[in-house]
Amino acid sequence: MKNIIPILLLYLPLTLLAQNSSEKAGVRERIETAVEQGLITREQADERYAEFRKRMNLNKREQNTELEKHYNKLGVNNLDRIKKGLLNNGITDNQLDAVLRGMIRLIHGAKADGNNFEMNPRMQIYFQDRIGLNQEQVQHVMDSSVRIAQRVR
């Protein structure tokens, strides 16, 4: 019983900090280890999974509202239409938020430079290496960003 309280005190903050998929795997591993060691029951583990999913959904909703605010400032009122276009071009749900964030920079650049706009090589690297888009997807993101910039001038 003495060991359970310190373990829980260490465990709870770690689960609160878990934000991305690699951390999700870490949370799952820690919960399952605690169950195997008999520190918590299966029911307690299920409750912790439910709480973790609930926190993750709240964080995602907050991020989506922030993205919508940025796009509204740019004059884009229908973010779902942009999302659907990206998803139809092979961009996954996991990549979607990162792509939309990168597109904000591209749209600002396209608005400022007009017809002379070219994607910064660092943005190209961001889309390909960090997010994992292929060349056709990067070109689609670029074209979409330029179209949006032209529409909202």
Buried (B, 14 or more C-beta within 10 A) or exposed (E): EEEEEEBEEEBEEEBEEBEEEEBBEBBBEBBEEBBEEEBBEEEBBEEBBEEBEEBBEEEEEEEBEEBBEBBEEBEBEEBEEBBEBBEEBEBEEEBBBBBBBBBBBBBBBBBEEEEEBEBEEEBBEBBBEEBEBEEEBBBBBBEBBBEBBBEBE
